[in-house]
Amino acid sequence: MLSLSALMALPLKASDVSEAIHAMRAGNFAEAYCVLKPYAESGDAEAQYNIGWMYLNGYGLMMNDSLALEWWQRASDQGYIDASFSIAMLYSLGEGQVGQDMDKAIEYYLMAVEDGHEDANMIIRSMLARNDKAVRERKREIIRTYGYLLGPLFDVKVDRANVRQQPSLEAKIVTVLEAGATLVELSAKGKWMQVGLLESGEIAWVYKSLLQPHVLTNRSF
């Protein structure tokens, strides 16, 4: 087996990063770090992301979530989706050297949503559905901007549909939608669906039978 100094002296190859990640998962942390570090420093986003995880979990290194954040930030700046999601989780938890900052967490969750990250999508959708205080002031903006990415889309199929505050025919009517209005599903309860109204950004409940799956057209988003 080559020494660590010999490993660091070898010319870099395209397969090195994936092999180093495999070594890390196998518990060969020193080998993984020595291979990944030059790649990370030269700008490889996948290497930066995995170095971040090594610092966060103390894989052969002293645990340091601020250094994990630094490496993840470099990867996120290059559009590495898992790094953006990891930063969001780090700010959400607020443990160690990195304090909780839900505003920053939401920003990074939304970056991940834009790139199609399913877990980020689920977290934002859940926050909206339960009116979480972290998104409460921004919920209309989030629905209008990201709603078409958050879940299944539906169109109103009847001439007019009442949208209510709660899943009950006795609940106050929030607005009345006309045929063709598009909504995103956030949650469901029996015959009711909690939806985000893409045009206004409001969140309310509507009877499922009044909706049909969204039909894509040339004008759809």
Long-range contacts (C-beta under 8 A, 24 or more apart in sequence): 4-30, 4-31, 4-34, 7-31, 7-34, 7-35, 8-34, 8-37, 8-38, 12-38, 12-39, 12-42, 17-44, 17-46, 17-47, 17-50, 20-47, 20-50, 21-46, 21-50, 24-50, 24-54, 24-59, 29-54, 29-59, 29-60, 29-61, 30-60, 32-59, 32-60, 33-59, 33-60, 33-61, 40-71, 40-74, 43-74, 43-78, 45-74, 45-75, 45-78, 45-79, 45-80, 45-83, 46-75, 46-80, 48-72, 48-74, 48-75, 48-78, 48-80, 48-83, 49-75, 49-80, 49-82, 49-83, 49-86, 52-83, 52-86, 53-86, 56-90, 63-96, 64-96, 64-97, 65-90, 65-95, 65-96, 65-97, 65-98, 66-96, 66-97, 66-98, 69-98, 76-108, 76-111, 79-115, 81-112, 81-115, 81-116, 81-117, 82-117, 84-108, 84-111, 84-112, 84-115, 84-117, 84-120, 85-109, 85-112, 85-117, 85-119, 85-120, 88-112, 88-120, 88-123, 102-134, 103-134, 105-134, 106-134, 106-135, 106-138, 110-142, 110-146, 113-146, 113-149, 113-150, 114-146, 114-149, 116-149, 121-149, 121-150, 121-151, 124-150, 125-150, 125-151, 125-186, 125-187, 128-186, 128-196, 128-203, 129-186, 129-187, 129-194, 129-203, 131-203, 139-201, 139-203, 140-200, 140-201, 140-202, 141-201, 142-201, 143-184, 143-196, 143-197, 143-198, 143-201, 143-202, 143-203, 144-198, 144-199, 144-200, 144-201, 147-184, 147-196, 147-198, 147-201, 148-182, 148-184, 148-198, 148-221, 150-184, 150-186, 150-196, 151-184, 151-185, 151-186, 152-184, 152-185, 152-213, 152-214, 153-182, 153-183, 153-184, 153-185, 153-198, 153-213, 153-214, 154-182, 154-183, 154-184, 154-185, 154-193, 154-195, 154-211, 154-212, 154-213, 154-214, 155-179, 155-180, 155-181, 155-182, 155-183, 155-211, 155-212, 155-213, 155-214, 155-215, 156-180, 156-181, 156-183, 156-206, 156-210, 156-211, 157-210, 157-211, 157-212, 158-210, 161-206, 161-207, 161-210, 161-211, 162-206, 162-207, 163-195, 163-197, 163-202, 163-204, 163-205, 163-206, 164-204, 164-205, 164-206, 165-204, 165-205, 166-205, 167-192, 167-194, 167-205, 168-205, 171-205, 174-202, 174-204, 175-200, 175-202, 175-204, 177-206, 182-214, 182-220, 183-211
